[in-house]
């Protein structure tokens, strides 16, 4: 299975003393067709990124593949196994807490299915570092509609969901449901992660909303989003239903919250 094992082992030996300040969090559920390829692609980039996989007990053996790769990349590849399918939002929250505990400076979200181009990780990091941004979003809608292989109905649903969120919340963000992002650690330290309520794609909206309300600098950079070629989509109508109702509750709740930052957490 690991046709590049000898080369990867040599690469691991050469790079074993490097320390990365970047961690890419990838939630998985039944991603055996994609997981090895996405890991190898990220590790082939010129920029040094570590990877944390959050696997929700995938019955297809995704975690087995990851564990075999960990034997080659034990200092760069990490795995959290959960007991079942607990939702996208809770997976990322677990990953955020792990990343903060391990003192990473730049913390990324990315899908496992190549809908997000791993090469764009470098662009996200560069925008965050060079433009002094706190949150950089890989945006499908900042320069038109850059989505490939989605049915028109799904494109329209996603695009107008962002329009709806902007109208309700006032956020000046074009792609409010985007899941390809780079956070500085200070953002995640400031937001009370235990009080994030939405679990599906509403989670992505809630995290952006709170980042914005706390006054962090947010940038969107254009990406091309390509629908998965292998594996099965986890998207469902219920995900959008949660977000539709949750945005209104979130906006109302914001009127009763103080978004003043704790200066002791700003480094």
C-alpha positions in Angstrom: 0.0 0.0 0.0 2.7 2.5 0.9 4.5 2.5 -2.4 6.6 5.5 -1.3 7.5 4.1 2.1 11.3 4.0 1.6 11.4 7.6 0.3 9.1 8.8 3.0 11.2 7.1 5.7 14.3 8.9 4.4 12.4 12.2 4.2 11.4 11.7 7.8 14.9 11.1 9.0 16.1 14.2 7.2 13.4 16.4 8.7 13.0 14.8 12.2 14.7 17.8 13.9 12.5 20.5 12.3 9.8 22.1 14.4 6.8 23.5 12.7 4.6 26.2 14.1 1.7 25.2 11.8 -0.8 22.5 12.4 -3.4 21.4 9.8 -6.6 19.9 11.4 -8.4 17.4 9.2 -11.6 15.7 10.4 -12.3 12.3 8.9 -15.2 9.8 8.6 -14.8 7.1 6.0 -12.0 8.8 4.0 -9.8 5.7 3.2 -9.7 6.7 -0.5 -8.3 10.1 0.2 -6.4 10.1 3.5 -3.0 8.8 2.5 -2.9 11.0 -0.6 -3.9 14.2 1.3 -1.3 13.6 4.0 1.5 12.9 1.5 0.6 16.0 -0.5 0.7 18.3 2.6 4.0 16.8 3.6 5.4 17.4 0.1 4.9 21.2 0.3 8.0 23.4 0.7 6.4 25.0 3.8 6.6 22.8 6.9 3.1 21.8 8.1 2.2 19.2 10.7 -1.2 17.4 10.6 -3.7 16.4 13.2 -6.4 14.0 12.1 -9.7 13.8 14.1 -11.2 10.4 13.1 -14.8 9.6 14.3 -14.3 5.8 14.4 -14.5 5.4 10.6 -15.8 1.9 9.9 -13.8 1.8 6.6 -10.4 1.7 8.3 -9.3 5.3 7.8 -7.6 5.3 11.2 -5.6 2.1 10.3 -4.1 3.9 7.3 -3.2 7.0 9.5 -1.5 4.9 12.1 0.7 3.2 9.5 1.7 6.6 8.3 2.4 7.8 11.8 5.1 5.2 12.0 6.9 7.1 9.2 5.9 10.6 10.4 5.7 10.3 14.1 6.9 13.9 14.8 4.6 15.5 12.2 1.4 13.4 12.0 -1.0 13.0 14.9 -4.3 11.3 15.5 -7.2 11.7 17.8 -9.7 8.8 17.7 -13.3 9.4 18.9 -15.9 6.9 19.7 -18.4 7.8 17.0 -19.6 10.3 14.5 -19.9 13.4 16.8 -20.1 16.2 14.2 -17.7 18.5 12.3 -17.8 21.3 14.9 -16.9 19.1 17.8 -14.1 17.6 15.8 -12.5 21.0 15.1 -13.0 22.1 18.7 -11.1 19.0 19.9 -8.4 19.8 17.4 -8.2 23.5 18.4 -7.8 22.6 22.1 -5.1 20.0 21.2 -3.3 22.6 19.0 -3.3 25.2 21.7 -2.0 22.7 24.3 0.9 22.0 21.9 1.6 25.7 21.4 1.1 26.0 17.6 1.0 29.5 16.3 -0.9 28.9 13.0 -3.9 26.5 13.2 -5.6 25.4 9.9 -8.8 23.8 9.0 -8.9 21.6 5.8 -11.1 18.9 4.3 -9.6 15.4 3.6 -11.2 15.0 0.2 -9.1 17.5 -1.9 -12.0 19.9 -2.2 -9.4 22.3 -0.7 -6.2 22.4 -2.6 -3.3 21.6 -0.2 -1.1 24.0 -2.2 -3.3 26.9 -0.9 -2.1 26.2 2.7 1.0 28.1 1.8 -1.0 31.1 0.6 -3.2 31.1 3.7 -0.1 31.1 5.9 1.6 33.8 3.9 -1.4 36.1 4.0 -1.7 35.6 7.8 2.0 36.2 8.4 2.8 39.0 5.9 -0.5 40.9 6.2 -0.7 40.5 10.0 -4.1 38.9 9.8 -5.6 36.9 12.7 -7.9 34.8 10.5 -7.5 34.1 6.8 -10.3 32.4 4.9 -9.9 30.5 1.7 -13.0 32.0 0.0 -15.1 30.6 -2.8 -17.0 33.8 -3.3 -14.6 36.7 -2.8 -13.8 36.9 -6.6 -17.0 35.6 -8.2 -18.1 32.0 -7.7 -15.1 29.6 -7.8 -16.7 26.2 -7.4 -16.1 23.2 -9.6 -18.2 20.1 -10.1 -21.0 21.1 -7.7 -24.6 20.8 -8.9 -26.1 24.3 -9.6 -28.6 23.8 -6.7 -25.9 23.2 -4.2 -23.9 26.2 -5.5 -26.9 28.4 -5.1 -27.7 27.0 -1.7 -24.2 27.7 -0.4 -23.9 31.1 -2.0 -27.2 32.4 -0.8 -26.6 31.0 2.7 -23.6 33.4 2.9 -25.9 36.2 1.7 -28.4 35.4 4.4 -25.7 35.2 7.1 -24.3 38.6 6.0 -27.7 40.2 6.2 -28.5 38.8 9.6 -25.1 39.3 11.3 -23.6 42.3 9.5 -20.3 40.4 8.9 -18.4 41.8 5.9 -17.4 38.2 4.9 -18.3 36.8 1.5 -17.9 33.1 2.3 -19.4 32.8 5.7 -19.6 28.9 5.6 -16.0 28.4 4.3 -14.1 25.6 6.0 -10.6 26.3 4.7 -9.0 28.7 7.1 -5.9 29.7 9.0 -6.2 31.0 12.6 -3.6 32.7 14.7 -3.5 31.0 18.1 -4.6 34.2 19.8 -8.1 34.0 18.1 -8.7 30.5 19.5 -7.4 31.5 22.9 -9.8 34.4 23.1 -13.0 32.7 21.9 -14.5 30.5 24.7 -14.5 27.2 22.7 -16.7 25.5 25.3 -19.5 27.9 24.4 -19.6 27.3 20.7 -23.1 25.9 20.1 -23.4 24.9 16.4 -22.1 21.5 15.4 -22.4 21.3 11.6 -21.6 24.0 9.0 -23.1 26.5 11.4 -20.0 26.0 13.4 -18.0 27.7 10.6 -20.3 30.7 10.8 -20.2 30.9 14.5 -16.4 30.9 14.7 -16.2 33.6 12.0 -18.8 35.7 13.8 -17.1 35.6 17.1 -13.7 36.3 15.5 -15.2 39.4 13.9 -17.0 40.5 17.1 -13.8 40.3 19.0 -12.3 42.7 16.5 -9.7 40.4 15.0 -8.4 41.2 11.5 -10.0 38.9 9.0 -8.9 38.4 5.4 -10.4 36.4 2.5 -8.2 35.1 -0.3 -9.7 33.5 -3.4 -9.5 29.7 -3.8 -11.0 27.3 -6.3 -13.2 24.7 -4.5 -13.4 21.4 -6.3 -16.0 18.8 -5.2 -14.6 15.5 -4.0 -13.7 12.9 -6.6 -13.5 9.9 -4.3 -15.5 9.0 -1.2 -19.0 10.1 -0.1 -20.1 13.6 0.8 -21.2 14.2 4.4 -23.4 17.2 3.5 -27.1 17.1 4.4 -30.1 19.4 4.5 -30.1 19.2 8.3 -26.7 21.0 8.3 -28.2 24.0 6.6 -31.3 23.9 8.8 -29.2 24.1 11.9 -27.3 27.0 10.5 -30.5 28.9 9.4 -32.0 28.8 12.9 -28.7 29.1 14.7 -27.6 32.3 13.0 -30.7 34.1 14.4 -30.1 32.8 17.9 -26.4 33.7 17.7 -27.2 37.3 16.6 -29.7 37.8 19.4 -27.3 36.3 21.9 -24.6 38.7 20.8 -26.5 41.7 22.1 -26.0 40.3 25.7 -22.3 39.5 25.4 -19.2 41.6 26.1 -16.7 41.0 23.3 -13.8 42.8 25.1 -10.5 40.9 24.7 -8.4 39.9 27.7 -5.1 41.6 27.1 -3.2 38.9 28.9 -4.1 36.5 26.1 -2.8 38.8 23.3 0.8 38.1 22.5 
